[in-house]
Amino acid sequence: GPYLESIQVPTAILHAADDPFVPPECVPRERIARASLLELDWHEKGGHVGFVHASDPHWLEERILDWLSRQAAAGV
């Protein structure tokens, strides 16, 4: 948490509120919001590394590619 604001490269943070190992109160959302290069992608469901949807099994991969494409378009 104390180092988030000093991150020097664009960084995506994907997190689910129902993560059994990292509960919502452990995510320093205020610090993340103040860090200009961080983007928090918050979801109510997903568990711990469980962003798999029956209707869209490639959701996570598509989300990552979308984020990378936006970074490339921004010239990062």
URCORRA-V56482 format. One line per field, one symbol per residue. burial: # if it has 24 or more other C-alpha atoms within 12 Angstrom, else .. A space follows every 50 residues. Layout:
# URCORRA-V56482
burial: ???
This chain:
# URCORRA-V56482
burial: ...#.....########.........#....#..#..####......... #...............#.........
